[in-house]
Every structure is written in structure tokens, then in C-alpha cells.
């Protein structure tokens, strides 16, 4: 194990973090809905050579507080601020996948002094419909928990690196493998997304931003196009053959995108910048 657990407490809620150490510019990694900090292990192991890296189990997930009363976007954002401040990270690069990306974006919009740069992985300002939220709840209901084995969980959760990534977030107890989250907490955490989108907040982000999308991901071409029109300085790319869990499916492609972007935003310029819009 090359990381150690750090705990941040905000408003009585315990937030668990995987602190990978490192002495360079800080990077904070945020997983998506029903995810866990361990999804970032591969990326964190590479990033720590040049960065101070912290991966967060967000509230309601993993080793953090399982049933927080406040499940609002504002609470998730305030947790990120608490992690940055209590761990004395200074100005951090926020990297978030899916719902973690939305949290990172909202934190960058509301707290520009704390955020050096922003990376959205399969995330954007668009909201979800109530039907999508209901569908996610139904998906959780279909989980045959407890899974009889880790292998059974990997197969059910998609197989391959995606299934392995999801299964790594389970815990073994009472003869089976169980999620480390509660279904109602997950659905409640999506409630605001069913009511609104966040385009005004996207427009308020002032830090350098990288958007990494899967070729068959969930961010629509209409939304990605609007993102670039609204903030044309955004660096954007699409990963061929990747879906929503591209950080698990194509870790090498994401690692290279992060390496190039972080070099540009955290190191003194010694080469032509790579910023500017790209086709996605």
C-alpha cells in the first residue's frame, strides 16, 4: 500500500481520503455516484511522482459517513473545500468523474481562489431528467446483493476493468459482498440534477479546464458543443472506444491527457501551450 488514510470532519460528517503523498502541486480526485476513492488508484500512483495526490471517498460512499443527512450538491462542494483546507493543500487541481466532476465544477465556480485547474471526466453542466434518476434507482434495485463472491460481482457489474473497478468498492461481510453505500442516499444525491442544470456555474469557472469524454459516454454532443461555445478556452478531447467509466476502461489515455494538461497548468512554460478548443 502506497497511500494512507486521512480523515476530514466537516459539520459532524466524516470524510475519508486516500493520501498518496507527493510534494508537487496538489491534485484532488473525486469519484462518481456509488463509486469510491480506489477507482483512482492507477491514476494516483502515476500522478504522485509530480504531485501531492488525495483521492476522496465522498459523503455517503466508501469509508466516509454512510448516511449523512445533507445530500445536497452544496454539501458535497463544502466537503471538497474542507479537504483542501484541512489537509493544507493550497490551490488544488480538482479532477472529477461523472457526479464527482459536477462537484468539482461547482467548487471551482464558487471558490476560484482554492482551485488552480479543473478536469471533468465524463461530466458536464447538463442536468438529468427524473426518468434518468428513477432508472438509476431501479438499477441499484436490480443488484443481487449480497453477491456470493467477488467474481460474481465483477461479472454483474460489467466484467473486465469496469467490473473490477466497481467490485473493488464492495466489502466482504456475513458471507457475501455488499455495497458500501445505501440506495436511498445515492438517489437523494441526484435529486437536484433532476430539477436543474448548471450552465450559469459553468460560465463562472475561470480556471484552466480540461474535459475528457468517452466516445460512447453520457455527455451529449449538444452539451459538449455548448460547453465549448460558452467557454472556448476549454481543452477538450474524446477517447475512442470508451464509455462513461473511461477512467477504468482507458486509464492510459486518461493518464496521458492528465499528464499533458497538468504540465501546462502547474509547470513553468518551456514549450508552446496546448490550450484551446478541440473537436469532441
C-alpha positions as CSV (number, residue, x, y, z in Angstrom):
1,X,0.0,0.0,0.0
2,X,1.4,3.4,-1.0
3,X,-1.3,5.6,0.4
4,X,-2.5,6.2,3.9
5,X,-6.0,7.2,5.2
6,X,-6.7,10.7,6.3
7,X,-10.0,11.8,7.8
8,X,-11.6,15.2,7.4
9,X,-14.6,16.1,9.6
10,X,-17.0,18.9,8.5
11,X,-20.2,19.7,10.2
12,X,-20.0,16.4,12.1
13,X,-19.7,14.4,8.9
14,X,-16.6,12.2,8.5
15,X,-14.9,12.2,5.1
16,X,-12.2,9.6,4.4
17,X,-9.3,10.3,2.0
18,X,-6.6,8.3,0.4
19,X,-3.5,10.5,0.8
20,X,-0.8,9.4,-1.7
21,X,1.7,11.9,-0.6
22,X,4.0,13.7,-3.1
23,X,5.4,17.1,-2.9
24,X,4.3,18.8,-6.1
25,X,1.2,20.8,-6.9
26,X,-1.8,19.2,-5.3
27,X,-4.4,17.2,-7.1
28,X,-7.7,16.1,-5.6
29,X,-9.6,13.2,-7.2
30,X,-13.4,12.8,-6.9
31,X,-15.2,9.6,-7.9
32,X,-18.8,9.4,-9.4
33,X,-22.1,8.3,-7.9
34,X,-21.8,5.0,-6.0
35,X,-18.1,5.0,-6.6
36,X,-15.1,5.0,-4.3
37,X,-11.7,6.6,-3.9
38,X,-10.0,3.4,-5.0
39,X,-11.2,3.9,-8.6
40,X,-8.3,6.4,-8.9
41,X,-5.5,4.1,-7.6
42,X,-3.9,3.7,-11.0
43,X,-4.0,7.4,-11.9
44,X,-2.9,8.4,-8.4
45,X,0.1,6.0,-8.4
46,X,1.4,7.8,-11.6
47,X,0.4,11.3,-10.6
48,X,2.2,11.2,-7.2
49,X,5.6,11.4,-8.9
50,X,5.0,15.1,-9.7
51,X,2.0,16.0,-7.5
52,X,0.6,15.8,-4.0
53,X,-2.4,13.5,-4.6
54,X,-5.5,13.0,-2.5
55,X,-8.5,10.8,-3.5
56,X,-11.7,11.4,-1.6
57,X,-14.5,9.0,-0.6
58,X,-17.3,11.4,-0.9
59,X,-20.1,11.6,1.7
60,X,-22.3,8.5,1.6
61,X,-19.6,6.5,-0.2
62,X,-16.8,4.1,0.7
63,X,-15.2,4.7,4.1
64,X,-16.9,8.0,4.6
65,X,-20.1,8.8,6.5
66,X,-22.6,6.4,5.1
67,X,-25.9,8.2,5.9
68,X,-25.3,11.9,6.0
69,X,-28.5,13.9,6.4
70,X,-27.4,16.6,4.0
71,X,-27.1,15.1,0.5
72,X,-27.2,18.4,-1.5
73,X,-24.7,19.5,-4.1
74,X,-23.7,22.3,-1.7
75,X,-22.8,19.7,1.0
76,X,-20.6,17.8,-1.5
77,X,-18.9,21.1,-2.5
78,X,-18.3,22.2,1.1
79,X,-16.7,18.8,1.8
80,X,-14.2,19.4,-1.1
81,X,-13.3,22.8,0.4
82,X,-12.8,21.2,3.8
83,X,-10.5,18.6,2.3
84,X,-8.4,21.3,0.6
85,X,-8.3,23.5,3.7
86,X,-7.9,20.9,6.5
87,X,-5.2,19.0,4.6
88,X,-3.5,22.3,3.8
89,X,-3.3,21.6,0.1
90,X,-3.4,25.2,-1.0
91,X,-4.7,25.8,-4.6
92,X,-5.5,22.4,-5.9
93,X,-6.3,20.9,-9.3
94,X,-9.8,19.2,-9.0
95,X,-10.3,16.0,-11.1
96,X,-13.8,14.5,-11.0
97,X,-15.6,11.8,-12.9
98,X,-19.4,11.9,-13.5
99,X,-21.1,13.3,-10.4
100,X,-17.7,13.9,-8.9
101,X,-16.9,16.1,-11.9
102,X,-20.1,18.1,-11.3
103,X,-19.0,18.6,-7.7
104,X,-15.5,19.7,-8.8
105,X,-17.0,22.1,-11.3
106,X,-19.3,23.7,-8.7
107,X,-16.4,24.0,-6.3
108,X,-14.3,25.8,-9.0
109,X,-17.2,28.2,-9.7
110,X,-17.9,29.0,-6.1
111,X,-14.3,29.0,-4.8
112,X,-12.0,30.2,-7.5
113,X,-9.2,31.1,-5.0
114,X,-8.9,27.4,-4.0
115,X,-8.9,25.8,-7.4
116,X,-5.8,26.0,-9.7
117,X,-7.4,24.0,-12.6
118,X,-10.3,21.7,-13.3
119,X,-10.6,18.3,-15.0
120,X,-14.0,16.9,-15.9
121,X,-14.1,13.2,-16.8
122,X,-17.4,12.3,-18.4
123,X,-19.1,15.2,-16.7
124,X,-20.7,18.5,-17.7
125,X,-23.3,21.1,-16.6
126,X,-26.3,19.4,-18.1
127,X,-28.9,18.1,-15.7
128,X,-30.6,14.7,-15.7
129,X,-34.4,14.1,-16.1
130,X,-36.5,12.5,-13.4
131,X,-36.7,9.4,-15.6
132,X,-32.9,9.0,-15.6
133,X,-32.8,9.3,-11.8
134,X,-35.6,6.7,-11.5
135,X,-33.7,4.5,-13.8
136,X,-30.6,4.6,-11.7
137,X,-32.6,3.7,-8.6
138,X,-34.1,0.7,-10.5
139,X,-30.5,-0.3,-11.4
140,X,-29.5,-0.3,-7.8
141,X,-32.6,-2.4,-7.0
142,X,-31.5,-5.0,-9.5
143,X,-28.2,-5.7,-7.7
144,X,-28.4,-9.2,-6.3
145,X,-26.9,-8.3,-3.0
146,X,-25.1,-9.7,-1.3
147,X,-23.0,-11.0,-4.2
148,X,-22.0,-14.6,-3.4
149,X,-18.4,-13.9,-4.5
150,X,-16.2,-11.1,-5.7
151,X,-16.0,-12.8,-9.1
152,X,-19.9,-12.8,-9.3
153,X,-19.9,-9.1,-8.5
154,X,-17.3,-8.3,-11.2
155,X,-19.3,-10.2,-13.8
156,X,-22.6,-8.5,-12.8
157,X,-21.1,-5.0,-12.7
158,X,-19.8,-5.2,-16.3
159,X,-16.8,-7.5,-16.3
160,X,-13.3,-6.5,-17.3
161,X,-11.7,-3.4,-15.8
162,X,-15.1,-1.7,-15.3
163,X,-16.5,-4.6,-13.2
164,X,-13.2,-4.9,-11.3
165,X,-13.3,-1.2,-10.5
166,X,-16.8,-1.3,-9.2
167,X,-16.3,-4.5,-7.3
168,X,-13.2,-3.1,-5.6
169,X,-15.7,-0.8,-3.8
170,X,-17.6,-3.6,-2.2
171,X,-17.0,-5.0,1.3
172,X,-17.0,-8.6,2.4
173,X,-19.1,-9.4,5.5
174,X,-21.7,-12.0,6.6
175,X,-20.6,-14.4,3.9
176,X,-21.2,-12.1,1.0
177,X,-20.1,-9.0,-0.8
178,X,-22.0,-5.8,-0.1
179,X,-22.0,-2.2,-1.5
180,X,-20.5,0.4,0.8
181,X,-23.4,2.8,0.2
182,X,-27.2,2.9,0.6
183,X,-29.5,3.1,-2.3
184,X,-31.7,6.0,-0.9
185,X,-28.6,8.1,-0.2
186,X,-27.5,7.7,-3.8
187,X,-30.8,8.6,-5.3
188,X,-31.2,11.6,-3.0
189,X,-27.7,12.8,-4.1
190,X,-29.1,13.0,-7.6
191,X,-32.3,14.9,-6.7
192,X,-31.0,18.4,-7.6
193,X,-29.8,17.1,-11.0
194,X,-33.3,16.1,-11.9
195,X,-34.6,19.6,-11.3
196,X,-31.9,21.8,-13.0
197,X,-28.8,22.2,-15.0
198,X,-25.7,24.2,-14.1
199,X,-24.8,26.3,-17.1
200,X,-24.5,29.5,-15.1
201,X,-22.0,27.8,-12.8
202,X,-20.0,26.6,-15.8
203,X,-19.8,30.1,-17.1
204,X,-18.4,31.3,-13.8
205,X,-15.4,28.9,-13.8
206,X,-12.3,30.9,-14.5
207,X,-9.5,28.4,-14.1
208,X,-7.9,26.3,-16.9
209,X,-10.2,23.4,-17.7
210,X,-9.8,20.0,-19.4
211,X,-12.9,18.0,-20.4
212,X,-12.3,14.3,-21.2
213,X,-15.3,12.4,-22.7
214,X,-15.8,8.8,-23.8
215,X,-16.8,8.3,-27.4
216,X,-19.9,6.5,-26.2
217,X,-20.3,8.3,-22.9
218,X,-23.3,10.1,-21.5
219,X,-22.5,13.8,-22.3
220,X,-24.4,14.6,-25.4
221,X,-22.8,16.3,-28.4
222,X,-25.2,19.2,-27.9
223,X,-24.0,19.7,-24.3
224,X,-20.3,19.3,-25.2
225,X,-20.7,21.8,-28.1
226,X,-22.5,24.3,-25.8
227,X,-19.7,23.9,-23.2
228,X,-17.1,24.9,-25.8
229,X,-19.1,27.7,-27.2
230,X,-19.7,29.1,-23.7
231,X,-16.0,28.7,-22.6
232,X,-14.0,28.4,-25.9
233,X,-10.7,28.3,-24.0
234,X,-11.6,24.9,-22.6
235,X,-9.3,22.0,-23.7
236,X,-11.5,19.0,-24.7
237,X,-10.9,15.6,-26.1
238,X,-12.9,12.4,-26.8
239,X,-11.4,8.9,-26.0
240,X,-12.2,6.4,-28.8
241,X,-13.9,3.2,-27.7
242,X,-14.5,4.5,-24.2
243,X,-17.8,4.9,-22.3
244,X,-18.9,6.6,-19.1
245,X,-16.3,4.8,-17.0
246,X,-13.4,5.7,-19.2
247,X,-11.1,6.2,-16.2
248,X,-11.4,2.4,-15.7
249,X,-11.7,1.4,-19.4
250,X,-8.9,3.5,-20.8
251,X,-6.6,4.5,-17.8
252,X,-3.7,5.0,-20.1
253,X,-5.5,7.5,-22.3
254,X,-6.7,9.5,-19.3
255,X,-3.2,9.4,-17.8
256,X,-1.7,10.9,-20.9
257,X,-4.3,13.6,-21.1
258,X,-3.8,14.5,-17.4
259,X,0.0,14.5,-17.8
260,X,-0.1,16.9,-20.7
261,X,-2.7,19.2,-19.1
262,X,-1.1,19.3,-15.6
263,X,2.2,20.0,-17.1
264,X,0.7,23.1,-18.8
265,X,-1.1,24.4,-15.8
266,X,1.4,23.6,-13.0
267,X,4.9,23.9,-14.5
268,X,6.7,27.0,-15.9
269,X,6.1,27.3,-19.7
270,X,9.0,25.9,-21.7
271,X,7.0,24.9,-24.8
272,X,4.0,26.2,-26.8
273,X,0.8,25.9,-24.8
274,X,-1.6,23.2,-25.7
275,X,-4.7,25.1,-24.6
276,X,-7.6,25.8,-26.9
277,X,-10.8,24.1,-28.1
278,X,-10.6,20.6,-29.7
279,X,-13.2,18.6,-31.5
280,X,-15.2,16.3,-29.3
